[in-house]
Amino acid sequence: MSSMFKALWSYRGFISGSVKREFQSKYRNSLLGALWTVLNPLAMIIVYTVIFSEVMRAKLPGVDSTFGYSIYLCAGILTWGLFAELVGRSQTVFIENANLLKKISFPRLCLPVVVVANAGINFIITFSIFTAFLVVSGNFPGWAFVAMIPLLVILVFFSIGLGITLGVLNVFFRDVGQFFGIFITFWFWLTPIIYPVSALSEKLRVFIDLNPMTSLMAAFQGVLVSGQWPHWETLWPIISLAAFLCFVGMRFFRKHAGEIVDEL
């Protein structure tokens, strides 16, 4: 494990350069450039706020705030977006960088690190705007906001463990990527992001509770909507699953690292 971190540290210039190039290429030949990174999430927050709080006047049970449902929706969609980006890009990262892997010798684990760094930058920009909205609208959750840090750590480790496992499998079995693209769509709608759990019947709640993302999304939404500290005991299933997937993913990766280039 220590040798792996030493190798990544030795190639920190390669990682930072890759992150910078990808960020710049995203807005190349664009008049507004990186300003789109701010405009896109800002537009999303404005639309959700106007549509759901002013036009539809949607309310959450037990929440009196005018922006309650808008915050609930943004809290779920922003954090789910980070999860989806990490898993989606991790599962294709080796295939997308096939030419680079064949031409240059470097620690293969640099590629997932670049994925995490880029997704992290995008999320920080978007979430900073959302946080500013919470402050300006008088809905900042207070000290409970600190709980976002461990919750995001859990989300990132779960995403990377799942993403690397799928990424290695996808090199050898391309159906994996195709299947997961369909599966994650169903996964989104089976996670209480658009709707609250309280809106479901008891029979459906039992089924939804089997979803490992349910408790994590509820924790994010509880912090941002109501300023509630997470019920940490409910997060042990996804923490355990994240640890298991990271272990399996790294085992897969280290065992098949040499074969990946040949297969590509």
N, C-alpha and C positions, 0 to 999 in steps of 0.2 A: 504493500500500500504506500509506504514512504517513497519507494522508488518511482511509483506512478506520479506522486505529487512533485517529486524532483524533476521528472521529465517534463511535466506541464510547466513548471517554473522556468526551466531552461528554454522553453519555447514560448514564453510569455509575449515576446515581440511578435511572433507569428500569430498568436491569438489576438492581440490587440490590433494588429494590422488588418487581420481578416474582419474583425468587428467593424473597424473604421471604414474599410472598403465597402462592406455590405450596406452600411448605413448611408454612405455617400451615393452608392449606385442606385439606391431606392429612389432618390430624388434628383438624379442626373437629368439634365435637359428640362428641368421644371423651373418655371419663373419664380415661384414662391419657395422652392427648395424645402428645407427642413421645417418650414412654417406649417406645412401640411400635417406634420406630426402633432401639432397643437390644434389645428383647425378641425381635423377629423373627430377626435374625441370631444372637442368642445361642441361641435354640431350635434353629436349623439346625445350629450347631456342636455342640451337645450331642447332637442326634439322630445326626449323622454319626459322632461320636466313640463313642457307646454302641453303635450298630448295627454299625459296621464294625470297631471295635477290640475290643469286648467280646463282642458276640453272634456276629458272623460271623468274628471274628478274622482279618480280611482282611490279607494281607501283600503288600508290594511286593518284587519281586525285588531282592536286594542291599541292602535296608533293614531294619535290625533293630528299629527303634523300634516300640513297640506302636501308636503313633498315626500311623505312617508313611502308611498308605493314607488315613486320615481327613484328614491334612494335605494329601496329594496331591489329594484330592477337593475340599477347601475352596479350595485355591490355584487350581485350575482353574475351579471354579464361580463363585467371587467375581469373578475377573478377567473371565471370560466374561460374567458378569452386567453388569459395567460396559460392556463392548463392546456387548452386546445392547441395553441401555438407551439408550446414546448413538445407535446406528444406528437403532433402532426409533423413538425420539422425534424424531430429526432428520428422518427421512423423512416424518413427518406434521406437523411443527411449523408449516409454512405453512398447511396445511389447517385444523388445529385453531385457529389464530389468525386465521382469515379475517376475522371481524368487527373485530378489533383493527387489522388491516392496512388495512381499508377506512375506518375512522373516524379513525385517528391517523397523523400523519406522523412517522416515526422511521426510523433506519437498520435495514433489514430484517435485517441481520446480528446485531442484538441478540438475536433469537430463538434462533439456534443457541448463542449465548454463554450464554443463560439455561439452555438444555438441559444444556450442559456443566457449569455451576455447580451445578445441582440434582443431576445424576448424581454429580458429584464429592463433594458433601456426603454423599449417601447412602453412597457407597463408603467415604469416610473414616471414617464412624461404624462401618460394618460391619467394615471391615478393622482398625480400632483394636481392636475386640473380639477378632478373630481373632489379632492380634498379642499381645494380653494372654494369650490361651490358649497361644500358643507359649512365652511367657516362663514362665508358671506351670507348664506341663507339662515344662519343661526342653528344649524343642525349638527355641528361638530360633536362627536360622541364623548369627548373628554378623555380621561386617563385610560379608558377601555381601548382607545385607539392603539395603545402600545401592544395590545394582543395581536394586532395585525402582523407583527414581525414573526412570531413563532408559527402563526397560521400560514403565512406565505412560505416559510421554510418547509413546512409539511407538504404544502401544495407542490413546491418545486421538486422535492425529493420523490414524491409519488409520481409526478409527471416524467421525471428523468428516468426513474426505474422502469416505468412502463414503456417510455419512448425508446430507450436503448434496447430493451428486450425485443420490442417490435421491430426496431431498426435492423438488428442482426438477423432476425427471422425473415424480414422483408428482402434481404439480399439474396437469400436462398429460395424463398417462396414468395413470389411477387403478389400472390393473391392476398397475402396478409395486409398489405397496404390498401388494396382495393376494398377488402372487407371492413377494415377499421374505419375507412372514410364513411361507410354507410352506418356502421355501428355507433360512431360518436354522435351522429345526428339523433338517433334514438336515445342515446345516453343523455343528451342535453335535455330532451323533453321528459325524460323519466327522472330528472333532477329538479327539485323545487327551486327554480330560478324565476320563471315567469309567474308562477302561482305559489301561494303559501301552502305549507303542509296542512294547515287547519282547514283548507278548502276541500280536502280529500276525505273519502269515506274511510272507516276503520279498516276495511279489507284492503283498500289500496295503500293505506299508510304502512301496513305490515310489509307489503311488497316493496314500497319505495324505501323503507328503512334498510333494506338489504343492499341498497346502492351505497358504496363507500363514500361517494361524493356528497350524499345528502347531509351528513353531520358536519362536513367541512363547510359547505355552502351556508348551512344554518348558522354556523359560528361567525362567518364573515358578515352575514346579514344582521345577526344579533348585535354585533359590535357597531356596525355603521348605521343601522336604523334606530336601535334603542339604547345604544351605549352600554350593552350588557357584556360582561366578561364571559368568554366561552365556558361551556361545561366540558372541561378537559377529559373527563372520564368517557364521554361519548366519542372522543376522537381516537381512542386506542385502536379500534379496528383499522382505520385508515393509516395510522402511524405504523402498525404492525405490517400492514400490506405494503406500505412504502418501503420499509426496511427489507422485506422479503423480495420485492421486485428489484430493488437496487442490488441486492446480493445476487439474484438470478441473472440480472442484466449484465453485471460485471463478470460473472462466471462465463456467460455466453460470449461476451466480448473478448475476454482474454483467451478463451479456448479456440475461438474461430477467427481471431484477428488476422492471422496469416492467410486463411482461406478466403476472407472477404475480398481481397484484391484479386485473387485468381478468379473468383466467381463473377466479379464485375467485368 
